[in-house]
Amino acid sequence: MTDRKHILRPGPRLPRKPEKPQAPVPKAAVPAVIETSTPAVVRSDAALNCFAAVPRGAEEVAAAELEALGISGAMPGKGGVAFITTRSGLYRANLWLRTASRVLVQLAVFPCMTPGDLYAGVHAIAWQELITPAMTLAVDCSLRDSALTHSGFVALKTKDAIVDRIREACGQRPNVDTAMPDVRINVHLHKNVCTLSLDSSGDSLDRRGYRLERNEAPLRETLAATVIALTGWDGSLPLADPMCGSGTIPVEAALLAARIPPGLQRDFGFQRWLDFDEVLWNQLIREAECEIRTLPVGLITGYDLDSRALLIAGRNAAKAGLEGQIHFFHAALQAFQPEGDSGVVILNPPYGKRLGEEDDLRELYCQIGDVMKKRCRGWTGYVLTGNLELAKYVGLKASRRYVLFNGAIECRLLKYDLY
Ligand SMILES: C[S@@+](CC[C@H](N)C(=O)[O-])C[C@H]1O[C@@H](n2cnc3c(N)ncnc32)[C@H](O)[C@@H]1O
């Protein structure tokens, strides 16, 4: 196993010898610290510095998911979790993480104030070991509180340094393909520190591959998975979603309970990398498939007023490999009556910003409170809403509140103990 120090500074160590006096190098041209040149990711046994990007509010949940995958020491931060793992762990993280939107593998970290700093820092990496001229690439950029302020420019400069380095090594340069690149590179500038990473996921991980059609306001799969994780539901009690729409909560719950990896039906960016280990990958898929179980009848139920949404929910469930395992009913909340003495009921009602108008929804939120109080005794209730004013109309005292984000919308997941 390679030690971490080597990963961060893998370049050969030069013997110490008296240095010839040199002309001063302009500060902007050479960053003070280049932490890597030969990318560790090309070695099968290397420890990889990774970052799982997650919706805000889901960081702790994602760290617990990594722990459950046997990847210890994950460090939750704002909008993601940093962790160190091997190639196998990287593949498993992509396959299994339910709350992460992508997993980045860090290549270099360097100070970056100017275009020259950026170019030199990117160019220092042996890109020809990662990308051949026949492959395609794309560069994503995000930046915050830095001297370089134009993300398009930073992405372009990064791309130039990469293709120049490959042309110098191979005589030809790769092309850019922003839609379906072989290698997606992520450049992130924060307080004039540039973190350069490979995006091992490719498409965002919330694209599980089961959502064939969209209803009007579907939850993001990663957010639905986060909500389920925060409820602590583990598949041993019934779970009901009385306003299930396209079924994202029931489907994500069923994937969890059936031990189906959320990424089983899709491809990942790392599968197009030069070092892709197909034998290892097939083994991980086989191991996962052996663990899948069929769900007990009635474990997970979904209800909605909208029959078209329910049709989509049924199709999504079938595409997710769960045909007949989730029971969907065309019913109004007002008639909802869960079966069994205990369980978890999760509601994601409209909240006025996207579906319906706030005035019309007050009555609905009152009814949510009534239904939970009168018909769900012994259950634990959860309401996910982006409208705190409307949430007051539930009229019950929440025993916990979690702050989550549905895209840009700040939401609350409210927990109700229903005696
Ligand atoms: C925000 S959407 C739920 C989205 C869902 N979580 C998904 O991922 O697709 C709210 C849902 O509540 C349903 N709804 C509104 N009023 C209802 C009522 N009185 N009874 C049952 N469902 C209702 C709507 O049809 C809509 O599908």
The ligand as a MOL file (V3000), in Angstrom:
LIG
                    3D

  0  0  0     0  0            999 V3000
M  V30 BEGIN CTAB
M  V30 COUNTS 27 29 0 0 0
M  V30 BEGIN ATOM
M  V30 1 C -43.9050 17.7670 -4.4030 0
M  V30 2 S -44.8530 16.5250 -5.1690 0 CHG=1
M  V30 3 C -44.0910 15.0310 -4.6230 0
M  V30 4 C -42.9210 14.6830 -5.4970 0
M  V30 5 C -42.3830 13.3220 -5.2410 0
M  V30 6 N -41.6630 13.2340 -3.9750 0
M  V30 7 C -41.5040 12.9110 -6.4120 0
M  V30 8 O -40.2910 12.7280 -6.2150 0
M  V30 9 O -41.9970 12.8290 -7.5190 0 CHG=-1
M  V30 10 C -46.3160 16.5310 -4.2690 0
M  V30 11 C -47.3150 15.4760 -4.6910 0
M  V30 12 O -48.4490 15.5620 -3.8470 0
M  V30 13 C -49.5650 15.1830 -4.5970 0
M  V30 14 N -50.7750 15.6740 -3.9090 0
M  V30 15 C -51.2070 16.9470 -3.7830 0
M  V30 16 N -52.3390 16.9690 -3.0420 0
M  V30 17 C -52.6130 15.7080 -2.6820 0
M  V30 18 C -53.6330 15.0970 -1.9020 0
M  V30 19 N -54.5940 15.8120 -1.3440 0
M  V30 20 N -53.5830 13.7590 -1.7470 0
M  V30 21 C -52.5950 13.0200 -2.2990 0
M  V30 22 N -51.6210 13.5370 -3.0480 0
M  V30 23 C -51.6190 14.8690 -3.2370 0
M  V30 24 C -49.3300 15.7850 -5.9570 0
M  V30 25 O -50.0900 15.1060 -6.9360 0
M  V30 26 C -47.8380 15.6140 -6.1210 0
M  V30 27 O -47.5400 14.4390 -6.8320 0
M  V30 END ATOM
M  V30 BEGIN BOND
M  V30 1 1 1 2
M  V30 2 1 2 3
M  V30 3 1 2 10
M  V30 4 1 3 4
M  V30 5 1 4 5
M  V30 6 1 5 6
M  V30 7 1 5 7
M  V30 8 2 7 8
M  V30 9 1 7 9
M  V30 10 1 10 11
M  V30 11 1 11 12
M  V30 12 1 11 26
M  V30 13 1 12 13
M  V30 14 1 13 14
M  V30 15 1 13 24
M  V30 16 1 14 15
M  V30 17 1 14 23
M  V30 18 2 15 16
M  V30 19 1 16 17
M  V30 20 1 17 18
M  V30 21 2 17 23
M  V30 22 1 18 19
M  V30 23 2 18 20
M  V30 24 1 20 21
M  V30 25 2 21 22
M  V30 26 1 22 23
M  V30 27 1 24 25
M  V30 28 1 24 26
M  V30 29 1 26 27
M  V30 END BOND
M  V30 END CTAB
M  END
